[in-house]
Amino acid sequence: MPVRVPWNGFPDVIVHSSIYKLKCLPAYYAAKRGDHKAASRIAHALVKTENIGAVDFVVPVIQVDRGRYNAMPVAFGAVLAKHIGAKLWLDVCQINKVDHTDAGAQGRLQRPTSIRRSLTQGQMSDL
């Protein structure tokens, strides 16, 4: 299991919506199954750009959820990056199966995500 360590100096998380509100949106399940247009509609409806400081990159974690590509992380990342003038970095992907789809906060903490990013061509690094 991955070890959790403090991210010293990492900015606070900004919550854009509740899981309940997100799942009530008509496009939610289509976006979870890889529908980019549905994910974009959700992202445009929910992303809040106030209180977000300047950053160079937005890094969505690309994942497969229950055997299907989840289009929401990339859509949220793209909308957020556009609004704040940052670059979108798409070289990070989830490398373990954590079953967070119906999990609450406690379950998500008990089963942390492991991610991998590209360093240079042909090299990978686990985070």
N, C-alpha and C positions, 0 to 999 in steps of 0.2 A: 504494500500500500504506500502511496506517495506520502512524504513527510511534509506537513504544513509548517512553513516558516514565515516570520513577519516580512512584509514587503516595505522595508524602511523607506519613507519618503513617497510611497505610492499614493496617489490621490484617493480621496474617499469615493466610494461607489455612489453613483446617482441612479436612483430607482426611477424608471420611466413609467411603470405601470405595475399593477398587481397580477399575479398568475391568474386569478379569477377573471379579471377584466380582459386579459389577453385571450383566455380560452373562450370567452363569450363572443369574441369577434367572429363574424361569419367566415372570414378567410383563414382562420387559425389552422384548422386541420389540413387544408390544402397547402398552406405554407410549410407545415411540419412534414409534409410528404414531398417537398421539393418544388412547389409552384412559386417561381420567382415573382410573378406579378402579384399574387396574393401576399407574399412576404413584403413586397414593396408597399402595398396599400397599408398593411399593418404598421410598418416602420414609419411611414409618413404620418399616420394617425397618432402614434404614441411617442416618438422621439421628442424629448424636451432639450433644447439647447441652452437654456438659461443656466447660469451657475457652472458652466463648463469652461475651464481655463484653456489657454492655448496649448495645444499638443501638436507634435509633428506627425504622429501616426495613430490611426485607429486600427486595432488588430482583432477582428472577429475570429472566434475559434470555430473552424469548420468541423462539422460532426455528422455522423450517420446515426440516426435514431430509429431503432427497431427495424433496421435493414433499409432505411430510406434516408436520403440526403435531406437535412433540415435546412431550408432556405432562409430562415429568419436571421441567424447570426450575420450572414453576409449582407442581407438587406438592411438590417439595423446599422451595421458598420458603414455601409455606403451612404445612407442618409445622414448619419451623424458626421461622417468625414466631410461630406459636401457642405453641410451647414456651418461647420467650424473651420473650414479651410485646411483640413489635414489630408494626408495621403492615406489611402486604404492599403493595408499590408495583408495579403492573402496567403501567406506561407505558413500558417499555423493550423494544425489539425489535432483533433482529439484522437488519442491512441488507445484508450481503454473504454470498456462498456460499463456505464455507471447507472443506467436505468433511472434517470432523473425525471422522466416525463410526468409521472404522477406523484413524485416525491415532494414532501414538504421540506422546510428549511433544515430540520434535523437530519432527514435522510440524505440530503444533498451534502451536508457536512460530513456525514459518516462514510460516504462514498465519493471522495474527491475525484475530479477529472485530472487525467494526465495529458499533457499536450506535447507536441513535437513541432519544432520550427526548423526551417532551412537556414543553414549558416552560409554555406557557399555551395556552388554546384557540386553535387555528389556527397555532401556531408549533411548529417542530421544531428540535432541535439534534443534530448529529452528535457523538458522543463518540469 
